[in-house]
């Protein structure tokens, strides 16, 4: 009888120990997922969220400094302020369109040159091209309104690059005319691009006098167009 009791006791102890070991293994498995450590799935979601819809975005813009109408001398162009707001809110890269020959600091001299370039349908030479443009899905295109049109240097930019499969979204600054309708011609000069017809036009003075208002307007516009 004592032998039987001893055997039963041994079996019970072995079963209890086995159960305890199994529980420890389960706890160890659970502890692998440590709080604050991203799993592979979470990391992929975070990467996809870095730009709207996982799209790669570029903000390309032309902007001028110097004497500005009704504002004075500016060290950061009106369109550049809007471009920075778009880039900050979308996580986009930026490319500034620059002419090889800078425009004069004097406002009147610049407008005279711009008028002549428009009349001649000129294509001022620009400096460089965006790196790996082929990798971008969306290009926000910014410029000031000069004589109710895009600066001729922006047409140089459009005609010098391949925009097949890309969406171009225009934005501009001006003395008050905002978008002029000439943005509808962008597709004629940008090979293979689709141009969004809902661009953004802001008064140039706002960039200098109230950058926060610019940011608010840009944020509302981006939400409206799905960015």
N, C-alpha and C positions, 0 to 999 in steps of 0.2 A: 504493500500500500504506500509506504514511504517512497519507494522507487517511482511509482506512478505519479505521486504528487510532485516529486522533484523534476520529472520529465515535463509535466504540464507547465510548471513554473518556468523552466528553461525555454519552452516554446513561446510562452507569453512574453518573456523578456526579449527574445529575438524579434518577435513581431512588432513590439513597441519600438525597438531600436530602428528597424527597417522603415517604419512609418515616419519616425523622426528624421531620418536621413532624406527621405523623399520630400518632406516638407521643406527641408533646408535647401534642396536643389531648386524647388519651385521659387523660393524666396530669392535665390541667387539669380534665377532667370529674370525675375521681375526687376531686380536691382540694376540690370544692364541698361535699362532705359532711364538714365539719370535726368533729373529735372534740369532744364536749361540747355540741354544738349540737343541740337537739331538732328532729326533723322534725315535719311537721304531724301525721302518724299517731301519733308518740310523745306529742305534746302532748295529743291527744284521749284517748289511753289514760290519761294522768296525770290529766286532768280527770275522767274516768269513775271513776277509783279514789279520788277525793277523798271519796266516801261510798259505803257498801256498795251494790253493784248500781246505782250512779248515782242513788240515791234522795236526795231532799232531806229532811232530818230536823230536827225541832224537839223540844226537851226543855221541856215545860211543867210547872211544879211549884209547889206551895204548901208553904211552910216557915215555921216560927215561931222567933223568938229570944226571949231572956229566961230566966226560971227554968224549968229542965227537970227532970223527975222523975228522981231518982237520979243526977243529973249535976251540977247547979248552974246558974249563970247562963251562958248561951251567947250568943255574938255572931254565930254563923253556924248556921243551922238544920240539924238532922240530915238532913232530906230534901234540903236544898240541897247538902250535901257529896256525896251520891249523884248528884244531878243534874249537878254539875260533872264527876264521874268519867265519866258517860255521855257528856256533851258533848265532853270531852277525847278520849275513845277513838273516838268516831264522827265528830268534826268537825261536830257538830250546832250549830244556833243554840239560844238559850235564851229562855224567857219565864217570868217569875215571876208567879204569880197572887197578887195582893195585895188585901186587903179595904179598902174606903174607910175604914172605922173599924177601926183596929188593935186587936188583942186585948191584954189587960193583960199586963204583964211578969210578974205573979204567976201561978204555975202553977195553984194551986187556983181562982183567979178565972176563969182561962181555961177550965178543965175544966167549971166550972159553966155558963158561957156556952155552951160547945160542947154540953153536955147539953141545955140549953133549946132551942138551935137544932135539934138532932136531933129532940126531941119535937114541935116545931112544924113540922118539915119546912121550915125557913126557907131563904131564898136571900139570904145577905148580899150586899150590893152590892160589886162588885169594880172595880178601877181598870184601865181600858183593855182592849185586845184585841191579840193578836199581829198584826204587820204581815204582809199577804200570806199568810194562813193557807192560802189556796187553792193556793199553790205547793208546799206540803209533802206528801210521800207518807206519812210516818210521824211519829206524835207519841208520844213517851215521856211518860207522865203520872205525875207523882210527888206524893206526899202523905203526911202522918203518919196513923196510925190513931187516930181519936178515937171513943171509945165503940163500938169494933168496927165502925166505918164510916168512909167518907170524910168529911172536913170538909165542911160544907154549902156552903162557898165554892167547892169544887171542882165541885159540881153546878151552881152558878151559871155557872161557866166552861164546862162541857160544854153546858149548855142555851143559852148565849149565842152559840155559834159553829156553823158548818156544817162537819161532818166527812165529807161525802159522798166516797167513794172513798179514804178514809184508813184507815190501820191505827193503832190506839191500843195501846200497850204499857205496862201499869201497873207501877209500882214504888212501894214504900212503906217507911217506917220505923215502928217501934213499940216499946213496952216489952217485948214478947216474943211477941205473938200473930202477928206477921208478916202474911201475906196472910190475910184473914178470910173470903173467899168473896164479899164484897160487890162485889168488882171485876167480878163477872159482871153487875152491874146497869149498868155503864158504858154499854153499848150501848143501853140504854133511854133514856139521857139525851143521848147524842151522836148527832145526826142523821146517818144514813148511814154510820157508822163500823163497821169490823170490829175486834173487840177480841181481841188475842192472849191465849190462856188461860194462857200460861206467864210470869207476871210474876215480879218479884223483891221479896222482903221481907227486910229486914235490921233487926237491933236498933239502936235509935237511939243507944245508948251507943257503939257501934262507930264512928260518925261522929266522935265527939269524942275517943275514946280511942285509936283505931287507924285513921286515914284510909287508910293503906297497905293494910290488910286489906280495907277497903271497895273500894278500887281493884281489888284482886285478885279479889274476889267479882264485881264488876261485869264485869270482863274475861272471866271464865269464863262468866258468864251470857250476855253478848253473843255470844260464840262459839257457845254452845249454841243460840241462837235465830237464828243466821245474820247477825249484825251485827258 
